[in-house]
Amino acid sequence: MSNRRTGLILDFGGVLTTPLLPAVLAFEQREGLPQGACLTALYQDEEGVRITSDLERGAVSQTEWNIFAGKMLGVPADNLMGRIFGDLRPEPLMINAAAAARRAGIKVGILSNSVGLAPWDLYDGYELERLYDVVVISEHHLLRKPDPELFEITLKLMDLPADECVFVDDTAAYTEAAEQLGITGVHNQDPKQTVATLTELFGVDLTTA
């Protein structure tokens, strides 16, 4: 256990929120789509991957993505991103852990790949600017995880070296990218286990609200 860890960097969707996949599956069911339709169209199709990556970098708008994805899925484009992720809710275990970390003097930052900010804002109601020390949304920097430069920007804003920081993400490829820079990566698959891991890494009880 290191006493040198002084920074916690958190992904947003799937870390500070409930998991993404159940929300997507519920959307597919509501829309009468076959299970896995979104994954196939947007994360396995070459053009779908390209435009989703462009969205995360801010190269296309959420409205443009909605139109493209609506055609790919054969559903109305109106507020499509909001409809896909409409079932997401705050994840209290992780939000409380972040608050406990800040009370213990640990800097806490957010590093999130954007899904566009309008017409639907994924971050609305989470008070990121008030509750966290640093907020990095990918589209503001024209980059996306796992680009190393985006991690470097986050570290600079945190004003901490990589080896003093821990990064939590629900995508293993992104925690692996962080580890390549010397950041400790934690792949979030279960919030309770993640909080226990962070408690051990920081040597601070992060289970208290």
HELIX and SHEET records of a PDB file:
HELIX    1   1 LEU A   20  GLU A   31  1                                  12    
HELIX    2   2 ALA A   37  LEU A   39  1                                   3    
HELIX    3   3 THR A   40  GLN A   44  3                                   5    
HELIX    4   4 GLU A   46  ARG A   57  1                                  12    
HELIX    5   5 GLN A   62  LEU A   73  1                                  12    
HELIX    6   6 LEU A   80  ILE A   84  1                                   5    
HELIX    7   7 PRO A   92  ARG A  103  1                                  12    
HELIX    8   8 LEU A  128  LEU A  131  1                                   4    
HELIX    9   9 SER A  138  HIS A  141  5                                   4    
HELIX   10  10 PRO A  148  MET A  158  1                                  11    
HELIX   11  11 ALA A  162  GLU A  164  5                                   3    
HELIX   12  12 ALA A  172  GLN A  180  1                                   9    
HELIX   13  13 PRO A  191  PHE A  202  1                                  12    
SHEET    1   A 5 VAL A 134  ILE A 137  0                                        
SHEET    2   A 5 LYS A 107  SER A 112  1                                        
SHEET    3   A 5 GLY A   7  LEU A  10  1                                        
SHEET    4   A 5 CYS A 165  ASP A 169  1                                        
SHEET    5   A 5 THR A 184  HIS A 187  1                                        
END                                                                             
